[in-house]
Amino acid sequence: MKFKIKFADQIVGLFIVIALVALGGIIIMLGINQRWFAKNYYFKTVFNSSTNLAAGTAIFMKGFQVGKIDAIRLNDANMVDVDFYIYEEYYPKVKENSLLELSVSPIGLGAQLLFHPGLSDQLLAEGSFMYTTDSIEGQIIIEQELVAIPVKDDTITRLLSNVNPVLENVNRTLVTVNRTLTEVNRALAGQSTGPLGTIVGDISATTARLPATIGNVNDTVAMLRARIDTLMNQVDSLLSEAQTSVSNVNGITGNLEQTTAALRDPTGLIPRLLDPEGSIATFLDDDNALFNRVMSIIGQVEQSVRSLQQIVTSLNGEMPQIASVLNETKVAIERAQDVLEGIRNNPLIRGGITEQATQESLYNSMREGNF
């Protein structure tokens, strides 16, 4: 017995209709999702390059997709013409002075095409040209605050923007250090005209004059030693003459004492002198030989006294000159010590100064002699 379903054709047809309706519903939903039935408003713009741009690139406004790029092409001026459209529901935001911005991530994480609505009350007509933020007209619109550009809260961008001033400061510091080192090198080479060059030049000039200064000091010391030696020789001679004169005076004094003692003895010298045959007669009868001898001795004594007085006077006259020479020598030695100390403390002179061997003085103090 055959099994038959009543109304089988109708059931199959119903399923086919349901399937067609479902397919149509799916297609409609896809179309609605893909905006097949929505109206789009088309505009034009120009970019310098097509990098990060392509047909179908989404246009965002505060995180919402408000449009897409329809087509791009290279024009005769080697610029990139871009045709794009804005969705119908966002068209009321497309006011005059609206701008497009191609925002590229500074660390290479992609790019976004952003839409910034203008602050005008007039809508931008469909098919109009919209400027970009990097164009001259766009910069003018931004400076005049005719467009609403939100503040970007990009942590990486803010960090990079903070790093840039630091790098600039480091660069300036390096340039300053480089200039300073160059100036120091030029100053050490004697090619700088600044304060450091003047200091180095003065040090070089002082160093160049140092041998002459030391030579002058040595000449002054040698001259002083010669004059002191001469003065000491004169003093020794004066002292020798003074000792001789003192010895002569002592002898004369002794003779006078003996003569006085003889004169006091009534039986001694006086009777013999008064005796006609004594010393007076002999003294008077020898053709003044004894008298002349006595006068010669007295003249020698007077000459010795005058020489002693001249020596003392000459020594008193030389004492201020000796004091002046000693004072000048002291000042010259102190200046030479200051110059030598400055040169030894100078870090720019390499190697220092060769120390000279100490020479023992040939001069012996007057106190070392025996009187």
Contacts in CASP RR format, 6 or more apart in sequence:
PFRMAT RR
TARGET T0000
AUTHOR 0000-0000-0000
METHOD contacts of the structure
MODEL  1
MKFKIKFADQIVGLFIVIALVALGGIIIMLGINQRWFAKNYYFKTVFNSS
TNLAAGTAIFMKGFQVGKIDAIRLNDANMVDVDFYIYEEYYPKVKENSLL
ELSVSPIGLGAQLLFHPGLSDQLLAEGSFMYTTDSIEGQIIIEQELVAIP
VKDDTITRLLSNVNPVLENVNRTLVTVNRTLTEVNRALAGQSTGPLGTIV
GDISATTARLPATIGNVNDTVAMLRARIDTLMNQVDSLLSEAQTSVSNVN
GITGNLEQTTAALRDPTGLIPRLLDPEGSIATFLDDDNALFNRVMSIIGQ
VEQSVRSLQQIVTSLNGEMPQIASVLNETKVAIERAQDVLEGIRNNPLIR
GGITEQATQESLYNSMREGNF
5 11 0 8 1.000
30 36 0 8 1.000
31 37 0 8 1.000
32 38 0 8 1.000
35 87 0 8 1.000
38 87 0 8 1.000
38 88 0 8 1.000
39 88 0 8 1.000
40 67 0 8 1.000
40 85 0 8 1.000
40 86 0 8 1.000
40 87 0 8 1.000
40 88 0 8 1.000
41 85 0 8 1.000
41 86 0 8 1.000
41 87 0 8 1.000
41 88 0 8 1.000
41 91 0 8 1.000
41 94 0 8 1.000
41 126 0 8 1.000
41 127 0 8 1.000
42 70 0 8 1.000
42 83 0 8 1.000
42 84 0 8 1.000
42 85 0 8 1.000
42 126 0 8 1.000
42 127 0 8 1.000
43 83 0 8 1.000
43 84 0 8 1.000
43 85 0 8 1.000
43 86 0 8 1.000
43 94 0 8 1.000
43 124 0 8 1.000
43 126 0 8 1.000
43 127 0 8 1.000
43 128 0 8 1.000
43 129 0 8 1.000
43 130 0 8 1.000
44 81 0 8 1.000
44 82 0 8 1.000
44 83 0 8 1.000
44 84 0 8 1.000
44 127 0 8 1.000
44 128 0 8 1.000
44 129 0 8 1.000
44 130 0 8 1.000
45 82 0 8 1.000
45 84 0 8 1.000
45 100 0 8 1.000
45 129 0 8 1.000
45 130 0 8 1.000
45 131 0 8 1.000
45 132 0 8 1.000
46 75 0 8 1.000
46 79 0 8 1.000
46 80 0 8 1.000
46 81 0 8 1.000
46 82 0 8 1.000
46 129 0 8 1.000
46 132 0 8 1.000
46 135 0 8 1.000
47 53 0 8 1.000
47 79 0 8 1.000
47 80 0 8 1.000
47 82 0 8 1.000
47 102 0 8 1.000
47 132 0 8 1.000
48 79 0 8 1.000
48 80 0 8 1.000
48 134 0 8 1.000
49 80 0 8 1.000
50 72 0 8 1.000
50 74 0 8 1.000
50 80 0 8 1.000
52 102 0 8 1.000
52 104 0 8 1.000
52 110 0 8 1.000
52 111 0 8 1.000
53 69 0 8 1.000
53 72 0 8 1.000
53 80 0 8 1.000
53 82 0 8 1.000
53 102 0 8 1.000
53 113 0 8 1.000
54 69 0 8 1.000
54 72 0 8 1.000
55 69 0 8 1.000
55 70 0 8 1.000
55 71 0 8 1.000
55 72 0 8 1.000
56 68 0 8 1.000
56 69 0 8 1.000
56 70 0 8 1.000
57 68 0 8 1.000
57 69 0 8 1.000
57 113 0 8 1.000
58 65 0 8 1.000
58 67 0 8 1.000
58 68 0 8 1.000
58 113 0 8 1.000
59 65 0 8 1.000
59 66 0 8 1.000
59 67 0 8 1.000
59 68 0 8 1.000
59 69 0 8 1.000
59 84 0 8 1.000
59 86 0 8 1.000
59 100 0 8 1.000
59 113 0 8 1.000
59 114 0 8 1.000
59 115 0 8 1.000
60 66 0 8 1.000
60 112 0 8 1.000
60 113 0 8 1.000
60 114 0 8 1.000
60 115 0 8 1.000
61 90 0 8 1.000
61 93 0 8 1.000
61 114 0 8 1.000
61 115 0 8 1.000
61 116 0 8 1.000
61 117 0 8 1.000
62 150 0 8 1.000
64 90 0 8 1.000
65 87 0 8 1.000
66 86 0 8 1.000
66 87 0 8 1.000
66 90 0 8 1.000
66 93 0 8 1.000
66 115 0 8 1.000
67 84 0 8 1.000
67 85 0 8 1.000
67 86 0 8 1.000
67 87 0 8 1.000
67 90 0 8 1.000
67 115 0 8 1.000
68 84 0 8 1.000
68 85 0 8 1.000
69 82 0 8 1.000
69 83 0 8 1.000
69 84 0 8 1.000
69 113 0 8 1.000
70 83 0 8 1.000
70 84 0 8 1.000
70 85 0 8 1.000
71 82 0 8 1.000
71 83 0 8 1.000
72 80 0 8 1.000
72 81 0 8 1.000
72 82 0 8 1.000
72 83 0 8 1.000
73 80 0 8 1.000
73 81 0 8 1.000
74 80 0 8 1.000
74 81 0 8 1.000
75 81 0 8 1.000
84 100 0 8 1.000
86 94 0 8 1.000
86 115 0 8 1.000
91 123 0 8 1.000
92 123 0 8 1.000
93 115 0 8 1.000
93 117 0 8 1.000
94 117 0 8 1.000
94 123 0 8 1.000
94 124 0 8 1.000
95 117 0 8 1.000
95 118 0 8 1.000
95 119 0 8 1.000
95 120 0 8 1.000
95 121 0 8 1.000
95 122 0 8 1.000
95 123 0 8 1.000
95 124 0 8 1.000
96 118 0 8 1.000
96 120 0 8 1.000
96 122 0 8 1.000
96 123 0 8 1.000
96 124 0 8 1.000
97 118 0 8 1.000
97 119 0 8 1.000
97 120 0 8 1.000
97 141 0 8 1.000
97 146 0 8 1.000
97 147 0 8 1.000
98 115 0 8 1.000
98 116 0 8 1.000
98 117 0 8 1.000
98 118 0 8 1.000
98 124 0 8 1.000
98 130 0 8 1.000
98 147 0 8 1.000
99 115 0 8 1.000
99 116 0 8 1.000
99 118 0 8 1.000
99 130 0 8 1.000
99 131 0 8 1.000
99 132 0 8 1.000
99 133 0 8 1.000
99 138 0 8 1.000
99 141 0 8 1.000
99 142 0 8 1.000
99 147 0 8 1.000
99 149 0 8 1.000
100 113 0 8 1.000
100 114 0 8 1.000
100 115 0 8 1.000
100 116 0 8 1.000
100 130 0 8 1.000
100 131 0 8 1.000
100 132 0 8 1.000
100 133 0 8 1.000
101 113 0 8 1.000
101 114 0 8 1.000
101 116 0 8 1.000
101 132 0 8 1.000
101 133 0 8 1.000
101 134 0 8 1.000
101 149 0 8 1.000
102 111 0 8 1.000
102 112 0 8 1.000
102 113 0 8 1.000
102 114 0 8 1.000
102 132 0 8 1.000
102 134 0 8 1.000
103 111 0 8 1.000
103 112 0 8 1.000
103 113 0 8 1.000
103 114 0 8 1.000
103 152 0 8 1.000
104 110 0 8 1.000
104 111 0 8 1.000
105 111 0 8 1.000
105 156 0 8 1.000
106 156 0 8 1.000
106 157 0 8 1.000
106 160 0 8 1.000
107 156 0 8 1.000
116 133 0 8 1.000
116 147 0 8 1.000
116 148 0 8 1.000
116 149 0 8 1.000
116 150 0 8 1.000
117 147 0 8 1.000
117 148 0 8 1.000
118 146 0 8 1.000
118 147 0 8 1.000
118 148 0 8 1.000
119 145 0 8 1.000
119 146 0 8 1.000
119 147 0 8 1.000
119 148 0 8 1.000
120 146 0 8 1.000
124 130 0 8 1.000
131 137 0 8 1.000
131 138 0 8 1.000
131 141 0 8 1.000
132 138 0 8 1.000
133 139 0 8 1.000
133 142 0 8 1.000
133 149 0 8 1.000
138 147 0 8 1.000
141 147 0 8 1.000
142 149 0 8 1.000
183 192 0 8 1.000
183 194 0 8 1.000
183 196 0 8 1.000
184 196 0 8 1.000
186 192 0 8 1.000
186 197 0 8 1.000
187 194 0 8 1.000
187 196 0 8 1.000
187 197 0 8 1.000
187 199 0 8 1.000
187 200 0 8 1.000
188 200 0 8 1.000
188 348 0 8 1.000
190 197 0 8 1.000
190 200 0 8 1.000
190 201 0 8 1.000
190 204 0 8 1.000
192 200 0 8 1.000
200 348 0 8 1.000
203 346 0 8 1.000
203 348 0 8 1.000
203 349 0 8 1.000
206 339 0 8 1.000
206 343 0 8 1.000
207 343 0 8 1.000
207 349 0 8 1.000
210 339 0 8 1.000
210 340 0 8 1.000
210 343 0 8 1.000
213 335 0 8 1.000
213 336 0 8 1.000
213 339 0 8 1.000
214 336 0 8 1.000
216 332 0 8 1.000
217 332 0 8 1.000
217 333 0 8 1.000
217 336 0 8 1.000
220 328 0 8 1.000
220 329 0 8 1.000
220 332 0 8 1.000
221 329 0 8 1.000
221 333 0 8 1.000
224 325 0 8 1.000
224 326 0 8 1.000
224 329 0 8 1.000
225 362 0 8 1.000
225 363 0 8 1.000
227 322 0 8 1.000
227 325 0 8 1.000
228 322 0 8 1.000
228 363 0 8 1.000
229 363 0 8 1.000
231 318 0 8 1.000
231 322 0 8 1.000
232 363 0 8 1.000
232 366 0 8 1.000
234 311 0 8 1.000
234 314 0 8 1.000
234 315 0 8 1.000
235 315 0 8 1.000
235 366 0 8 1.000
236 366 0 8 1.000
237 311 0 8 1.000
238 308 0 8 1.000
238 311 0 8 1.000
238 312 0 8 1.000
238 315 0 8 1.000
239 371 0 8 1.000
241 304 0 8 1.000
241 307 0 8 1.000
241 308 0 8 1.000
241 311 0 8 1.000
242 308 0 8 1.000
242 311 0 8 1.000
244 304 0 8 1.000
245 304 0 8 1.000
245 305 0 8 1.000
245 307 0 8 1.000
245 308 0 8 1.000
248 300 0 8 1.000
248 301 0 8 1.000
248 304 0 8 1.000
249 301 0 8 1.000
252 301 0 8 1.000
259 269 0 8 1.000
262 268 0 8 1.000
262 269 0 8 1.000
262 270 0 8 1.000
263 269 0 8 1.000
263 270 0 8 1.000
269 279 0 8 1.000
272 278 0 8 1.000
272 279 0 8 1.000
273 279 0 8 1.000
273 280 0 8 1.000
274 280 0 8 1.000
275 281 0 8 1.000
282 290 0 8 1.000
283 290 0 8 1.000
283 291 0 8 1.000
340 353 0 8 1.000
343 349 0 8 1.000
343 352 0 8 1.000
343 353 0 8 1.000
344 352 0 8 1.000
344 353 0 8 1.000
END
